[in-house]
Amino acid sequence: MSTLLPSDPPPLRPVPGKPLVGVVMGSSSDWDTMQHAVQILADFGVAHEARVVSAHRMPDDLFAYAEQAGPRGLQAIIAGAGGAAHLPGMLAAKTTVPVLGVPVASRHLQGVDSLHSIVQMPKGVPVATFAIGTAGAANAALFAVSQLALHDPDLATKLLAFRAEQTQAARAMTLPV
Ligand code: RP5
């Protein structure tokens, strides 16, 4: 795990092995949102890595990360950014590894700017774009898990169990009336 990320969130269980999913974000200020993706990957036991890769502040690192993603064996890149959120799109421009974009809620425009920056990709360079904020981060990770589960029966079983548990929790919901 990158030392660039803040250490105050609850400790995440490291998953041994070569990372299959890369979680990258434009700034350590995105961690509050993006930790929800990392948490899901950790819960499912998917080997992953998390790093700050800023499109604007470290563009050469962004290009290097994208170029090495395939050769390093990454199966998906979850990229979160806020504001002028060019990170997912520029990663997608430089790799054919699937890029899952997470719009981070921005200070002034609440993430609508991030969403529009990520979702409006030109034809030919796709970024799968998720909801603004924590739901998007968690769902991007669940989507990556679904993709990996197509070729991993144990992971598919875990995913079905997760869905069943979620259904039970929803059925058990009560209202204050
Ligand atoms: C983007 O700018 C980052 O993804 C972040 O959401 C936003 C603000 O970054 P900081 O100024 O908080 O570092 O590149």
Backbone and ligand atoms as CSV (ligand in chain L), in Angstrom:
chain,resi,resn,atom,element,x,y,z
A,1,MET,N,N,0.850,-1.198,0.000
A,1,MET,CA,C,0.000,0.000,0.000
A,1,MET,C,C,0.886,1.250,0.000
A,2,SER,N,N,0.465,2.275,-0.708
A,2,SER,CA,C,1.303,3.463,-0.816
A,2,SER,C,C,1.381,4.210,0.505
A,3,THR,N,N,2.565,4.717,0.807
A,3,THR,CA,C,2.710,5.512,2.017
A,3,THR,C,C,2.192,6.928,1.804
A,4,LEU,N,N,1.803,7.256,0.563
A,4,LEU,CA,C,1.268,8.593,0.299
A,4,LEU,C,C,-0.146,8.742,0.845
A,5,LEU,N,N,-0.781,7.623,1.153
A,5,LEU,CA,C,-2.168,7.700,1.595
A,5,LEU,C,C,-2.233,7.944,3.097
A,6,PRO,N,N,-3.265,8.672,3.553
A,6,PRO,CA,C,-3.381,8.934,4.980
A,6,PRO,C,C,-3.549,7.627,5.755
A,7,SER,N,N,-3.086,7.623,6.985
A,7,SER,CA,C,-3.121,6.368,7.733
A,7,SER,C,C,-4.275,6.316,8.726
A,8,ASP,N,N,-5.114,7.379,8.791
A,8,ASP,CA,C,-6.157,7.375,9.813
A,8,ASP,C,C,-7.353,6.454,9.566
A,9,PRO,N,N,-7.692,6.075,8.269
A,9,PRO,CA,C,-8.819,5.148,8.138
A,9,PRO,C,C,-8.477,3.803,8.785
A,10,PRO,N,N,-9.520,2.984,9.091
A,10,PRO,CA,C,-9.244,1.700,9.722
A,10,PRO,C,C,-8.268,0.883,8.875
A,11,PRO,N,N,-7.375,0.156,9.527
A,11,PRO,CA,C,-6.383,-0.594,8.763
A,11,PRO,C,C,-7.047,-1.626,7.863
A,12,LEU,N,N,-6.527,-1.745,6.659
A,12,LEU,CA,C,-7.093,-2.694,5.699
A,12,LEU,C,C,-6.232,-3.949,5.707
A,13,ARG,N,N,-6.903,-5.088,5.625
A,13,ARG,CA,C,-6.160,-6.350,5.583
A,13,ARG,C,C,-5.384,-6.446,4.272
A,14,PRO,N,N,-4.074,-6.565,4.308
A,14,PRO,CA,C,-3.355,-6.721,3.040
A,14,PRO,C,C,-3.685,-8.074,2.417
A,15,VAL,N,N,-3.812,-8.099,1.107
A,15,VAL,CA,C,-4.075,-9.351,0.391
A,15,VAL,C,C,-2.781,-9.729,-0.322
A,16,PRO,N,N,-2.242,-10.898,-0.009
A,16,PRO,CA,C,-0.972,-11.274,-0.631
A,16,PRO,C,C,-1.124,-11.542,-2.122
A,17,GLY,N,N,-0.022,-11.448,-2.816
A,17,GLY,CA,C,-0.025,-11.785,-4.242
A,17,GLY,C,C,0.160,-10.578,-5.123
A,18,LYS,N,N,0.379,-10.876,-6.388
A,18,LYS,CA,C,0.560,-9.827,-7.394
A,18,LYS,C,C,-0.746,-9.076,-7.571
A,19,PRO,N,N,-0.732,-7.738,-7.560
A,19,PRO,CA,C,-2.011,-7.022,-7.668
A,19,PRO,C,C,-2.733,-7.306,-8.986
A,20,LEU,N,N,-4.034,-7.562,-8.863
A,20,LEU,CA,C,-4.888,-7.756,-10.045
A,20,LEU,C,C,-5.645,-6.484,-10.376
A,21,VAL,N,N,-5.862,-5.668,-9.352
A,21,VAL,CA,C,-6.607,-4.423,-9.541
A,21,VAL,C,C,-5.770,-3.279,-8.987
A,22,GLY,N,N,-5.629,-2.235,-9.762
A,22,GLY,CA,C,-4.965,-1.024,-9.303
A,22,GLY,C,C,-6.012,0.014,-8.944
A,23,VAL,N,N,-5.882,0.583,-7.768
A,23,VAL,CA,C,-6.760,1.685,-7.369
A,23,VAL,C,C,-5.893,2.934,-7.328
A,24,VAL,N,N,-6.190,3.874,-8.197
A,24,VAL,CA,C,-5.384,5.090,-8.240
A,24,VAL,C,C,-6.297,6.299,-8.062
A,25,MET,N,N,-5.696,7.372,-7.581
A,25,MET,CA,C,-6.499,8.575,-7.326
A,25,MET,C,C,-5.614,9.802,-7.511
A,26,GLY,N,N,-6.283,10.917,-7.776
A,26,GLY,CA,C,-5.544,12.115,-8.115
A,26,GLY,C,C,-4.841,12.786,-6.957
A,27,SER,N,N,-5.285,12.488,-5.751
A,27,SER,CA,C,-4.746,13.174,-4.575
A,27,SER,C,C,-5.058,12.335,-3.343
A,28,SER,N,N,-4.254,12.533,-2.297
A,28,SER,CA,C,-4.587,11.855,-1.031
A,28,SER,C,C,-5.927,12.350,-0.496
A,29,SER,N,N,-6.381,13.525,-0.963
A,29,SER,CA,C,-7.693,14.022,-0.506
A,29,SER,C,C,-8.839,13.173,-1.071
A,30,ASP,N,N,-8.545,12.316,-2.048
A,30,ASP,CA,C,-9.566,11.418,-2.610
A,30,ASP,C,C,-9.707,10.130,-1.798
A,31,TRP,N,N,-8.812,9.920,-0.840
A,31,TRP,CA,C,-8.779,8.641,-0.132
A,31,TRP,C,C,-10.077,8.347,0.621
A,32,ASP,N,N,-10.681,9.375,1.230
A,32,ASP,CA,C,-11.928,9.149,1.982
A,32,ASP,C,C,-12.965,8.451,1.109
A,33,THR,N,N,-12.979,8.825,-0.163
A,33,THR,CA,C,-13.899,8.185,-1.112
A,33,THR,C,C,-13.333,6.846,-1.586
A,34,MET,N,N,-12.100,6.848,-2.012
A,34,MET,CA,C,-11.542,5.677,-2.702
A,34,MET,C,C,-11.244,4.510,-1.762
A,35,GLN,N,N,-11.152,4.795,-0.464
A,35,GLN,CA,C,-10.934,3.688,0.473
A,35,GLN,C,C,-12.093,2.701,0.420
A,36,HIS,N,N,-13.264,3.163,-0.039
A,36,HIS,CA,C,-14.412,2.256,-0.130
A,36,HIS,C,C,-14.203,1.210,-1.228
A,37,ALA,N,N,-13.476,1.577,-2.262
A,37,ALA,CA,C,-13.122,0.585,-3.290
A,37,ALA,C,C,-12.096,-0.393,-2.730
A,38,VAL,N,N,-11.103,0.149,-2.058
A,38,VAL,CA,C,-10.034,-0.692,-1.507
A,38,VAL,C,C,-10.604,-1.671,-0.472
A,39,GLN,N,N,-11.544,-1.170,0.328
A,39,GLN,CA,C,-12.143,-2.025,1.360
A,39,GLN,C,C,-12.859,-3.226,0.742
A,40,ILE,N,N,-13.596,-2.975,-0.335
A,40,ILE,CA,C,-14.311,-4.075,-1.009
A,40,ILE,C,C,-13.311,-5.105,-1.540
A,41,LEU,N,N,-12.259,-4.625,-2.195
A,41,LEU,CA,C,-11.265,-5.558,-2.751
A,41,LEU,C,C,-10.622,-6.372,-1.627
A,42,ALA,N,N,-10.338,-5.712,-0.514
A,42,ALA,CA,C,-9.748,-6.421,0.624
A,42,ALA,C,C,-10.736,-7.449,1.176
A,43,ASP,N,N,-11.993,-7.051,1.292
A,43,ASP,CA,C,-13.006,-7.972,1.830
A,43,ASP,C,C,-13.150,-9.217,0.956
A,44,PHE,N,N,-13.022,-9.048,-0.353
A,44,PHE,CA,C,-13.160,-10.187,-1.270
A,44,PHE,C,C,-11.841,-10.931,-1.473
A,45,GLY,N,N,-10.795,-10.441,-0.851
A,45,GLY,CA,C,-9.502,-11.118,-0.969
A,45,GLY,C,C,-8.857,-10.960,-2.336
A,46,VAL,N,N,-9.164,-9.846,-3.002
A,46,VAL,CA,C,-8.568,-9.587,-4.322
A,46,VAL,C,C,-7.269,-8.803,-4.133
A,47,ALA,N,N,-6.181,-9.342,-4.646
A,47,ALA,CA,C,-4.894,-8.646,-4.533
A,47,ALA,C,C,-4.966,-7.320,-5.295
A,48,HIS,N,N,-4.538,-6.265,-4.639
A,48,HIS,CA,C,-4.694,-4.929,-5.224
A,48,HIS,C,C,-3.579,-4.016,-4.717
A,49,GLU,N,N,-3.532,-2.852,-5.293
A,49,GLU,CA,C,-2.607,-1.817,-4.834
A,49,GLU,C,C,-3.358,-0.493,-4.847
A,50,ALA,N,N,-2.909,0.461,-4.073
A,50,ALA,CA,C,-3.532,1.787,-4.057
A,50,ALA,C,C,-2.435,2.839,-4.096
A,51,ARG,N,N,-2.592,3.798,-5.001
A,51,ARG,CA,C,-1.546,4.816,-5.180
A,51,ARG,C,C,-2.157,6.155,-5.565
A,52,VAL,N,N,-1.441,7.216,-5.230
A,52,VAL,CA,C,-1.762,8.522,-5.801
A,52,VAL,C,C,-1.020,8.635,-7.130
A,53,VAL,N,N,-1.791,8.905,-8.185
A,53,VAL,CA,C,-1.209,9.159,-9.515
A,53,VAL,C,C,-1.968,10.361,-10.074
A,54,SER,N,N,-1.398,11.515,-9.955
A,54,SER,CA,C,-2.110,12.725,-10.364
A,54,SER,C,C,-1.885,13.011,-11.852
A,55,ALA,N,N,-2.995,13.175,-12.564
A,55,ALA,CA,C,-2.894,13.456,-14.005
A,55,ALA,C,C,-2.165,14.771,-14.258
A,56,HIS,N,N,-2.421,15.749,-13.404
A,56,HIS,CA,C,-1.900,17.088,-13.674
A,56,HIS,C,C,-0.584,17.380,-12.969
A,57,ARG,N,N,-0.414,16.778,-11.780
A,57,ARG,CA,C,0.782,17.078,-10.997
A,57,ARG,C,C,1.922,16.101,-11.262
A,58,MET,N,N,1.615,14.937,-11.849
A,58,MET,CA,C,2.655,13.937,-12.135
A,58,MET,C,C,2.296,13.171,-13.411
A,59,PRO,N,N,2.168,13.916,-14.520
A,59,PRO,CA,C,1.696,13.281,-15.761
A,59,PRO,C,C,2.612,12.178,-16.278
A,60,ASP,N,N,3.925,12.310,-16.068
A,60,ASP,CA,C,4.834,11.257,-16.547
A,60,ASP,C,C,4.584,9.947,-15.789
A,61,ASP,N,N,4.300,10.065,-14.481
A,61,ASP,CA,C,3.996,8.872,-13.678
A,61,ASP,C,C,2.694,8.235,-14.147
A,62,LEU,N,N,1.737,9.074,-14.506
A,62,LEU,CA,C,0.452,8.571,-15.021
A,62,LEU,C,C,0.694,7.734,-16.284
A,63,PHE,N,N,1.483,8.268,-17.203
A,63,PHE,CA,C,1.761,7.531,-18.445
A,63,PHE,C,C,2.495,6.223,-18.138
A,64,ALA,N,N,3.467,6.291,-17.245
A,64,ALA,CA,C,4.234,5.080,-16.899
A,64,ALA,C,C,3.314,4.041,-16.265
A,65,TYR,N,N,2.428,4.481,-15.373
A,65,TYR,CA,C,1.507,3.542,-14.703
A,65,TYR,C,C,0.627,2.854,-15.741
A,66,ALA,N,N,0.093,3.643,-16.654
A,66,ALA,CA,C,-0.795,3.083,-17.674
A,66,ALA,C,C,-0.032,2.118,-18.584
A,67,GLU,N,N,1.158,2.503,-18.976
A,67,GLU,CA,C,1.925,1.656,-19.900
A,67,GLU,C,C,2.339,0.339,-19.250
A,68,GLN,N,N,2.566,0.365,-17.942
A,68,GLN,CA,C,3.022,-0.849,-17.256
A,68,GLN,C,C,1.865,-1.697,-16.735
A,69,ALA,N,N,0.648,-1.161,-16.762
A,69,ALA,CA,C,-0.494,-1.860,-16.150
A,69,ALA,C,C,-0.699,-3.244,-16.762
A,70,GLY,N,N,-0.748,-3.321,-18.082
A,70,GLY,CA,C,-0.949,-4.606,-18.749
A,70,GLY,C,C,0.196,-5.571,-18.481
A,71,PRO,N,N,1.436,-5.166,-18.788
A,71,PRO,CA,C,2.574,-6.048,-18.526
A,71,PRO,C,C,2.685,-6.495,-17.068
A,72,ARG,N,N,2.216,-5.668,-16.125
A,72,ARG,CA,C,2.283,-6.040,-14.707
A,72,ARG,C,C,1.146,-6.968,-14.303
A,73,GLY,N,N,0.212,-7.215,-15.200
A,73,GLY,CA,C,-0.852,-8.182,-14.913
A,73,GLY,C,C,-2.120,-7.594,-14.312
A,74,LEU,N,N,-2.222,-6.260,-14.285
A,74,LEU,CA,C,-3.465,-5.679,-13.770
A,74,LEU,C,C,-4.618,-6.045,-14.699
A,75,GLN,N,N,-5.741,-6.422,-14.100
A,75,GLN,CA,C,-6.934,-6.799,-14.866
A,75,GLN,C,C,-7.921,-5.634,-14.951
A,76,ALA,N,N,-7.776,-4.693,-14.056
A,76,ALA,CA,C,-8.642,-3.509,-14.050
A,76,ALA,C,C,-7.942,-2.401,-13.284
A,77,ILE,N,N,-8.250,-1.173,-13.681
A,77,ILE,CA,C,-7.758,-0.006,-12.939
A,77,ILE,C,C,-8.975,0.791,-12.495
A,78,ILE,N,N,-9.086,0.991,-11.198
A,78,ILE,CA,C,-10.140,1.862,-10.667
A,78,ILE,C,C,-9.492,3.218,-10.419
A,79,ALA,N,N,-9.995,4.229,-11.108
A,79,ALA,CA,C,-9.350,5.544,-11.037
A,79,ALA,C,C,-10.352,6.574,-10.531
A,80,GLY,N,N,-10.013,7.210,-9.425
A,80,GLY,CA,C,-10.888,8.230,-8.852
A,80,GLY,C,C,-10.230,9.593,-8.921
A,81,ALA,N,N,-11.020,10.584,-9.276
A,81,ALA,CA,C,-10.494,11.950,-9.310
A,81,ALA,C,C,-11.651,12.923,-9.185
A,82,GLY,N,N,-11.296,14.138,-8.785
A,82,GLY,CA,C,-12.319,15.161,-8.606
A,82,GLY,C,C,-12.002,16.404,-9.401
A,83,GLY,N,N,-13.015,17.207,-9.640
A,83,GLY,CA,C,-12.834,18.457,-10.381
A,83,GLY,C,C,-12.581,18.167,-11.855
A,84,ALA,N,N,-11.488,18.735,-12.382
A,84,ALA,CA,C,-11.091,18.452,-13.763
A,84,ALA,C,C,-10.472,17.052,-13.767
A,85,ALA,N,N,-11.356,16.056,-13.767
A,85,ALA,CA,C,-10.954,14.683,-13.432
A,85,ALA,C,C,-10.454,13.942,-14.669
A,86,HIS,N,N,-9.247,14.251,-15.075
A,86,HIS,CA,C,-8.707,13.687,-16.313
A,86,HIS,C,C,-7.989,12.360,-16.116
A,87,LEU,N,N,-7.794,11.949,-14.868
A,87,LEU,CA,C,-7.008,10.739,-14.610
A,87,LEU,C,C,-7.583,9.488,-15.292
A,88,PRO,N,N,-8.876,9.155,-15.098
A,88,PRO,CA,C,-9.363,7.917,-15.725
A,88,PRO,C,C,-9.242,7.959,-17.246
A,89,GLY,N,N,-9.613,9.065,-17.854
A,89,GLY,CA,C,-9.582,9.166,-19.305
A,89,GLY,C,C,-8.179,9.062,-19.876
A,90,MET,N,N,-7.217,9.683,-19.220
A,90,MET,CA,C,-5.848,9.631,-19.734
A,90,MET,C,C,-5.229,8.252,-19.522
A,91,LEU,N,N,-5.613,7.578,-18.430
A,91,LEU,CA,C,-5.171,6.184,-18.265
A,91,LEU,C,C,-5.721,5.342,-19.409
A,92,ALA,N,N,-7.023,5.523,-19.680
A,92,ALA,CA,C,-7.668,4.733,-20.740
A,92,ALA,C,C,-7.036,5.011,-22.097
A,93,ALA,N,N,-6.530,6.228,-22.266
A,93,ALA,CA,C,-5.887,6.585,-23.531
A,93,ALA,C,C,-4.572,5.838,-23.732
A,94,LYS,N,N,-3.976,5.393,-22.612
A,94,LYS,CA,C,-2.630,4.810,-22.690
A,94,LYS,C,C,-2.584,3.320,-22.374
A,95,THR,N,N,-3.750,2.695,-22.098
A,95,THR,CA,C,-3.756,1.254,-21.839
A,95,THR,C,C,-5.077,0.677,-22.316
A,96,THR,N,N,-5.057,-0.633,-22.631
A,96,THR,CA,C,-6.324,-1.307,-22.942
A,96,THR,C,C,-6.849,-2.074,-21.730
A,97,VAL,N,N,-6.140,-2.021,-20.603
A,97,VAL,CA,C,-6.694,-2.576,-19.359
A,97,VAL,C,C,-7.951,-1.769,-19.039
A,98,PRO,N,N,-9.071,-2.463,-18.707
A,98,PRO,CA,C,-10.304,-1.715,-18.439
A,98,PRO,C,C,-10.132,-0.683,-17.320
A,99,VAL,N,N,-10.612,0.525,-17.572
A,99,VAL,CA,C,-10.532,1.605,-16.581
A,99,VAL,C,C,-11.939,1.900,-16.062
A,100,LEU,N,N,-12.076,1.854,-14.748
A,100,LEU,CA,C,-13.349,2.127,-14.089
A,100,LEU,C,C,-13.203,3.476,-13.385
A,101,GLY,N,N,-13.978,4.450,-13.810
A,101,GLY,CA,C,-13.807,5.811,-13.313
A,101,GLY,C,C,-14.757,6.141,-12.171
A,102,VAL,N,N,-14.203,6.751,-11.137
A,102,VAL,CA,C,-15.014,7.160,-9.980
A,102,VAL,C,C,-14.927,8.675,-9.825
A,103,PRO,N,N,-16.036,9.370,-10.038
A,103,PRO,CA,C,-16.039,10.823,-9.820
A,103,PRO,C,C,-16.047,11.124,-8.315
A,104,VAL,N,N,-15.040,11.835,-7.871
A,104,VAL,CA,C,-14.961,12.217,-6.455
A,104,VAL,C,C,-15.685,13.548,-6.278
A,105,ALA,N,N,-16.460,13.653,-5.214
A,105,ALA,CA,C,-17.202,14.894,-4.947
A,105,ALA,C,C,-16.208,16.039,-4.760
A,106,SER,N,N,-16.363,17.069,-5.551
A,106,SER,CA,C,-15.436,18.201,-5.486
A,106,SER,C,C,-15.968,19.252,-4.512
A,107,ARG,N,N,-15.049,20.100,-4.069
A,107,ARG,CA,C,-15.409,21.085,-3.040
A,107,ARG,C,C,-16.475,22.056,-3.526
A,108,HIS,N,N,-16.378,22.532,-4.759
A,108,HIS,CA,C,-17.252,23.621,-5.202
A,108,HIS,C,C,-18.459,23.166,-6.001
A,109,LEU,N,N,-18.315,22.082,-6.760
A,109,LEU,CA,C,-19.413,21.652,-7.634
A,109,LEU,C,C,-19.938,20.269,-7.273
A,110,GLN,N,N,-19.579,19.792,-6.095
A,110,GLN,CA,C,-20.116,18.557,-5.524
A,110,GLN,C,C,-19.913,17.319,-6.410
A,111,GLY,N,N,-18.997,17.385,-7.335
A,111,GLY,CA,C,-18.672,16.196,-8.118
A,111,GLY,C,C,-19.373,16.107,-9.463
A,112,VAL,N,N,-20.264,17.042,-9.743
A,112,VAL,CA,C,-20.893,17.043,-11.078
A,112,VAL,C,C,-19.827,17.323,-12.140
A,113,ASP,N,N,-18.889,18.210,-11.791
A,113,ASP,CA,C,-17.754,18.473,-12.691
A,113,ASP,C,C,-16.928,17.208,-12.910
A,114,SER,N,N,-16.679,16.464,-11.818
A,114,SER,CA,C,-15.895,15.228,-11.912
A,114,SER,C,C,-16.620,14.218,-12.801
A,115,LEU,N,N,-17.923,14.078,-12.563
A,115,LEU,CA,C,-18.724,13.124,-13.344
A,115,LEU,C,C,-18.663,13.457,-14.829
A,116,HIS,N,N,-18.884,14.716,-15.148
A,116,HIS,CA,C,-18.877,15.111,-16.560
A,116,HIS,C,C,-17.486,14.941,-17.180
A,117,SER,N,N,-16.455,15.229,-16.389
A,117,SER,CA,C,-15.089,15.076,-16.911
A,117,SER,C,C,-14.787,13.619,-17.252
A,118,ILE,N,N,-15.332,12.701,-16.434
A,118,ILE,CA,C,-14.986,11.290,-16.611
A,118,ILE,C,C,-15.885,10.610,-17.637
A,119,VAL,N,N,-17.166,10.963,-17.620
A,119,VAL,CA,C,-18.125,10.193,-18.427
A,119,VAL,C,C,-18.103,10.570,-19.907
A,120,GLN,N,N,-17.687,11.777,-20.232
A,120,GLN,CA,C,-17.810,12.246,-21.618
A,120,GLN,C,C,-16.576,11.903,-22.446
A,121,MET,N,N,-16.286,10.597,-22.496
A,121,MET,CA,C,-15.118,10.160,-23.279
A,121,MET,C,C,-15.463,10.122,-24.764
A,122,PRO,N,N,-14.482,10.413,-25.612
A,122,PRO,CA,C,-14.743,10.298,-27.041
A,122,PRO,C,C,-14.870,8.831,-27.444
A,123,LYS,N,N,-15.656,8.595,-28.482
A,123,LYS,CA,C,-15.845,7.244,-29.012
A,123,LYS,C,C,-14.486,6.599,-29.284
A,124,GLY,N,N,-14.326,5.363,-28.815
A,124,GLY,CA,C,-13.087,4.631,-29.076
A,124,GLY,C,C,-12.178,4.497,-27.866
A,125,VAL,N,N,-12.394,5.322,-26.842
A,125,VAL,CA,C,-11.553,5.259,-25.634
A,125,VAL,C,C,-12.476,5.213,-24.414
A,126,PRO,N,N,-12.979,4.006,-24.082
A,126,PRO,CA,C,-13.996,3.942,-23.034
A,126,PRO,C,C,-13.454,4.027,-21.611
A,127,VAL,N,N,-14.232,4.673,-20.754
A,127,VAL,CA,C,-14.053,4.595,-19.298
A,127,VAL,C,C,-15.420,4.224,-18.733
A,128,ALA,N,N,-15.498,3.113,-18.019
A,128,ALA,CA,C,-16.755,2.741,-17.352
A,128,ALA,C,C,-16.915,3.665,-16.157
A,129,THR,N,N,-17.961,4.480,-16.183
A,129,THR,CA,C,-18.077,5.545,-15.186
A,129,THR,C,C,-19.137,5.220,-14.145
A,130,PHE,N,N,-18.788,5.411,-12.888
A,130,PHE,CA,C,-19.660,5.044,-11.775
A,130,PHE,C,C,-20.215,6.304,-11.109
A,131,ALA,N,N,-21.023,6.090,-10.095
A,131,ALA,CA,C,-21.687,7.201,-9.405
A,131,ALA,C,C,-20.672,8.088,-8.680
A,132,ILE,N,N,-21.071,9.302,-8.426
A,132,ILE,CA,C,-20.228,10.225,-7.656
A,132,ILE,C,C,-20.101,9.702,-6.219
A,133,GLY,N,N,-18.870,9.668,-5.723
A,133,GLY,CA,C,-18.656,9.439,-4.295
A,133,GLY,C,C,-18.494,7.983,-3.891
A,134,THR,N,N,-18.829,7.731,-2.636
A,134,THR,CA,C,-18.502,6.433,-2.029
A,134,THR,C,C,-19.250,5.272,-2.681
A,135,ALA,N,N,-20.506,5.494,-3.088
A,135,ALA,CA,C,-21.247,4.416,-3.759
A,135,ALA,C,C,-20.545,4.048,-5.062
A,136,GLY,N,N,-20.062,5.050,-5.787
A,136,GLY,CA,C,-19.352,4.786,-7.030
A,136,GLY,C,C,-18.056,4.027,-6.786
A,137,ALA,N,N,-17.340,4.403,-5.738
A,137,ALA,CA,C,-16.075,3.718,-5.430
A,137,ALA,C,C,-16.332,2.256,-5.080
A,138,ALA,N,N,-17.319,2.028,-4.226
A,138,ALA,CA,C,-17.643,0.645,-3.833
A,138,ALA,C,C,-18.130,-0.148,-5.042
A,139,ASN,N,N,-18.986,0.457,-5.848
A,139,ASN,CA,C,-19.519,-0.269,-7.008
A,139,ASN,C,C,-18.451,-0.537,-8.067
A,140,ALA,N,N,-17.512,0.354,-8.218
A,140,ALA,CA,C,-16.422,0.101,-9.163
A,140,ALA,C,C,-15.650,-1.149,-8.724
A,141,ALA,N,N,-15.411,-1.256,-7.429
A,141,ALA,CA,C,-14.697,-2.441,-6.926
A,141,ALA,C,C,-15.557,-3.691,-7.102
A,142,LEU,N,N,-16.852,-3.580,-6.830
A,142,LEU,CA,C,-17.731,-4.743,-7.014
A,142,LEU,C,C,-17.793,-5.154,-8.480
A,143,PHE,N,N,-17.738,-4.171,-9.354
A,143,PHE,CA,C,-17.728,-4.465,-10.793
A,143,PHE,C,C,-16.447,-5.211,-11.169
A,144,ALA,N,N,-15.332,-4.751,-10.639
A,144,ALA,CA,C,-14.055,-5.435,-10.905
A,144,ALA,C,C,-14.098,-6.860,-10.360
A,145,VAL,N,N,-14.680,-7.017,-9.174
A,145,VAL,CA,C,-14.834,-8.360,-8.599
A,145,VAL,C,C,-15.684,-9.232,-9.533
A,146,SER,N,N,-16.773,-8.677,-10.066
A,146,SER,CA,C,-17.643,-9.432,-10.991
A,146,SER,C,C,-16.864,-9.894,-12.211
A,147,GLN,N,N,-16.041,-9.007,-12.745
A,147,GLN,CA,C,-15.243,-9.369,-13.931
A,147,GLN,C,C,-14.276,-10.499,-13.597
A,148,LEU,N,N,-13.593,-10.375,-12.468
A,148,LEU,CA,C,-12.622,-11.404,-12.079
A,148,LEU,C,C,-13.333,-12.720,-11.768
A,149,ALA,N,N,-14.558,-12.619,-11.221
A,149,ALA,CA,C,-15.313,-13.815,-10.817
A,149,ALA,C,C,-15.716,-14.663,-12.020
A,150,LEU,N,N,-15.735,-14.088,-13.199
A,150,LEU,CA,C,-16.073,-14.857,-14.401
A,150,LEU,C,C,-15.093,-16.010,-14.606
A,151,HIS,N,N,-13.864,-15.828,-14.121
A,151,HIS,CA,C,-12.830,-16.848,-14.310
A,151,HIS,C,C,-12.291,-17.361,-12.972
A,152,ASP,N,N,-13.047,-17.133,-11.895
A,152,ASP,CA,C,-12.592,-17.534,-10.564
A,152,ASP,C,C,-13.805,-18.009,-9.762
A,153,PRO,N,N,-14.065,-19.315,-9.766
A,153,PRO,CA,C,-15.270,-19.842,-9.106
A,153,PRO,C,C,-15.359,-19.479,-7.620
A,154,ASP,N,N,-14.236,-19.469,-6.912
A,154,ASP,CA,C,-14.288,-19.122,-5.481
A,154,ASP,C,C,-14.764,-17.682,-5.285
A,155,LEU,N,N,-14.266,-16.810,-6.142
A,155,LEU,CA,C,-14.680,-15.402,-6.064
A,155,LEU,C,C,-16.158,-15.264,-6.432
A,156,ALA,N,N,-16.604,-16.053,-7.412
A,156,ALA,CA,C,-18.022,-16.023,-7.806
A,156,ALA,C,C,-18.904,-16.451,-6.636
A,157,THR,N,N,-18.453,-17.447,-5.889
A,157,THR,CA,C,-19.221,-17.913,-4.716
A,157,THR,C,C,-19.295,-16.804,-3.671
A,158,LYS,N,N,-18.171,-16.132,-3.441
A,158,LYS,CA,C,-18.152,-15.023,-2.464
A,158,LYS,C,C,-19.090,-13.899,-2.894
A,159,LEU,N,N,-19.115,-13.641,-4.192
A,159,LEU,CA,C,-19.955,-12.558,-4.701
A,159,LEU,C,C,-21.438,-12.889,-4.510
A,160,LEU,N,N,-21.794,-14.146,-4.788
A,160,LEU,CA,C,-23.187,-14.568,-4.581
A,160,LEU,C,C,-23.557,-14.464,-3.103
A,161,ALA,N,N,-22.626,-14.841,-2.231
A,161,ALA,CA,C,-22.883,-14.757,-0.790
A,161,ALA,C,C,-23.074,-13.311,-0.359
A,162,PHE,N,N,-22.262,-12.433,-0.905
A,162,PHE,CA,C,-22.380,-10.995,-0.614
A,162,PHE,C,C,-23.760,-10.486,-1.013
A,163,ARG,N,N,-24.193,-10.865,-2.223
A,163,ARG,CA,C,-25.509,-10.417,-2.702
A,163,ARG,C,C,-26.628,-10.962,-1.810
A,164,ALA,N,N,-26.505,-12.246,-1.414
A,164,ALA,CA,C,-27.548,-12.873,-0.586
A,164,ALA,C,C,-27.630,-12.170,0.769
A,165,GLU,N,N,-26.460,-11.858,1.321
A,165,GLU,CA,C,-26.415,-11.178,2.619
A,165,GLU,C,C,-27.046,-9.783,2.516
A,166,GLN,N,N,-26.753,-9.123,1.416
A,166,GLN,CA,C,-27.300,-7.777,1.186
A,166,GLN,C,C,-28.824,-7.837,1.061
A,167,THR,N,N,-29.310,-8.870,0.373
A,167,THR,CA,C,-30.759,-9.045,0.224
A,167,THR,C,C,-31.405,-9.270,1.586
A,168,GLN,N,N,-30.776,-10.129,2.390
A,168,GLN,CA,C,-31.314,-10.399,3.727
A,168,GLN,C,C,-31.355,-9.117,4.552
A,169,ALA,N,N,-30.296,-8.331,4.465
A,169,ALA,CA,C,-30.234,-7.079,5.235
A,169,ALA,C,C,-31.336,-6.123,4.793
A,170,ALA,N,N,-31.603,-6.077,3.495
A,170,ALA,CA,C,-32.659,-5.189,2.988
A,170,ALA,C,C,-34.022,-5.662,3.448
A,171,ARG,N,N,-34.209,-7.006,3.425
A,171,ARG,CA,C,-35.496,-7.561,3.861
A,171,ARG,C,C,-35.736,-7.300,5.343
A,172,ALA,N,N,-34.654,-7.215,6.114
A,172,ALA,CA,C,-34.787,-7.034,7.563
A,172,ALA,C,C,-34.939,-5.569,7.955
A,173,MET,N,N,-34.914,-4.674,6.954
A,173,MET,CA,C,-35.022,-3.246,7.272
A,173,MET,C,C,-36.404,-2.928,7.834
A,174,THR,N,N,-36.412,-2.063,8.833
A,174,THR,CA,C,-37.691,-1.627,9.406
A,174,THR,C,C,-37.788,-0.111,9.320
A,175,LEU,N,N,-38.997,0.395,9.408
A,175,LEU,CA,C,-39.238,1.836,9.370
A,175,LEU,C,C,-39.773,2.300,10.717
A,176,PRO,N,N,-39.569,3.565,11.056
A,176,PRO,CA,C,-39.964,4.024,12.401
A,176,PRO,C,C,-41.464,4.286,12.533
A,177,VAL,N,N,-42.293,3.739,11.652
A,177,VAL,CA,C,-43.759,3.945,11.791
A,177,VAL,C,C,-44.459,2.600,11.957
L,1,RP5,C1,C,-7.842,16.239,-8.388
L,1,RP5,O1,O,-7.984,17.458,-7.752
L,1,RP5,C2,C,-7.866,15.212,-7.316
L,1,RP5,O2,O,-8.411,14.025,-7.810
L,1,RP5,C3,C,-8.699,15.820,-6.229
L,1,RP5,O3,O,-10.017,15.300,-6.222
L,1,RP5,C4,C,-8.745,17.288,-6.602
L,1,RP5,C5,C,-8.226,18.178,-5.509
L,1,RP5,O4,O,-6.940,17.763,-5.140
L,1,RP5,P1,P,-6.236,18.398,-3.862
L,1,RP5,O5,O,-6.092,19.855,-4.154
L,1,RP5,O6,O,-7.131,18.137,-2.690
L,1,RP5,O7,O,-4.914,17.693,-3.729
L,1,RP5,O8,O,-6.659,16.148,-9.112
